[in-house]
Structure formats: C-alpha cells, structure tokens
C-alpha cells in the first residue's frame, strides 16, 4: 500500500457504441450513453489508476458511487473519463471522477474503492454458497 499515493490518476478514451446505450442497458428508451455505462467506465478508470501500484494478489473493489450524469452523449461520439485519487483512509481509496464528450462535461462525482486480497475476498464470498 505504500506505493499508493494521493494524486494517482488514469484516463480512458473510447467511442460510445450501441452496447453503451440506455436502450441496451434498459435504463432508458433512447440511444445515448447510459448512466450505468458511464459509471462503469468511471469505476474502471479509478481501478486502473492504482492497479499497477498494488502488491501481487491484491486488487480493488468498488463500494460507493456518488455521480451525476449532467449531459447526454450520442452514439458514435468519443468520451474521455478521468479518475484521480484524492484521499486514502486505510484501505479505502476515494477518487474524483469526471467524464467529457467532445463538446462538454457529461458527468462528475466521487467513487470509493477498497483494497482487498483477492484470494481472501473470494474465499469469503464463496462461503456464502454453503
């Protein structure tokens, strides 16, 4: 964990495809970037910001998203998602996330993730099946 520092950041750039649309996600009836798709990209970007700095066998899991989707983006437009680690509280990592299309900011908020040992985490989760 000593390699994880406030300020770590990551960006993802992608084209909005039909599989990212509200109509495909079932979150709306229009062909624009779905809020759940934007949030998934925000989570992925935050994960990517710290992945390379974690010890072998560790990863992060998302636990909280507080995001506003402030503008619609049509299918075919390019979007950029940014995540910046702004606070560390033990194993909790707090990120500022933002998304932009080619015209304007489309989303922003806070995303929290926890550092976990993958094997221990999966052992605990799988014990639910007993």
Residue pairs with C-beta under 8 A, 6 or more apart in sequence:
1 54
1 55
1 91
1 115
3 53
3 54
4 50
4 53
4 54
4 85
4 88
4 93
4 115
5 85
5 88
6 85
6 86
6 87
6 88
7 84
7 85
8 49
8 50
8 53
8 84
8 85
9 49
9 82
9 83
9 84
9 85
10 45
10 46
10 48
10 49
10 82
10 83
11 45
11 80
11 81
11 82
11 83
12 41
12 44
12 45
12 48
12 80
12 81
13 78
13 79
13 80
13 81
14 41
14 78
14 79
14 81
15 76
15 77
15 78
15 79
16 32
16 33
16 37
16 73
16 74
16 75
16 76
16 77
16 78
16 79
16 101
17 75
18 24
18 31
18 75
20 33
20 34
20 37
20 75
21 30
21 31
21 32
21 33
21 34
21 37
21 75
22 28
22 29
22 30
22 31
22 32
22 33
22 34
22 35
23 29
23 30
23 31
24 34
25 34
25 36
25 37
27 34
27 35
27 36
28 34
30 72
31 74
31 75
32 72
32 73
32 74
32 75
33 72
33 73
33 74
33 75
33 79
33 101
33 106
35 67
35 69
35 107
38 67
38 69
38 79
38 81
38 99
38 106
38 107
39 65
39 67
41 79
41 81
41 99
42 65
42 67
42 81
42 83
42 97
42 99
42 107
42 109
42 111
43 62
43 65
43 111
43 113
44 81
45 81
45 82
45 83
45 97
46 60
46 62
46 83
46 85
46 93
46 95
46 97
46 111
46 113
47 59
47 60
47 62
47 113
48 83
49 83
49 84
49 85
49 95
50 60
50 85
50 93
50 113
50 115
51 59
51 60
54 60
54 115
57 117
57 118
57 119
58 115
58 116
58 117
58 118
59 115
59 116
59 118
60 93
60 113
60 114
60 115
60 116
61 113
61 114
61 116
61 121
62 111
62 112
62 113
63 92
63 112
63 113
63 114
64 110
64 111
64 112
65 109
65 110
65 111
65 112
66 109
66 110
66 111
67 97
67 107
67 108
67 109
67 110
67 111
68 107
68 108
68 109
69 106
69 107
70 105
70 106
70 107
70 108
71 101
71 103
71 104
71 105
71 106
71 107
72 106
73 79
73 101
73 106
77 101
77 102
77 103
78 101
78 102
79 99
79 100
79 101
79 102
79 106
80 99
80 100
81 97
81 98
81 99
81 100
82 97
82 98
82 99
82 100
83 95
83 96
83 97
83 111
84 95
84 96
85 93
85 94
85 95
86 94
86 95
86 96
87 93
87 94
88 94
91 114
91 115
91 116
92 112
92 113
92 114
93 112
93 113
93 114
93 115
94 110
94 111
94 112
95 110
95 111
95 112
95 113
96 108
96 109
96 110
97 107
97 108
97 109
97 110
97 111
98 105
98 107
98 108
99 105
99 106
99 107
99 108
100 106
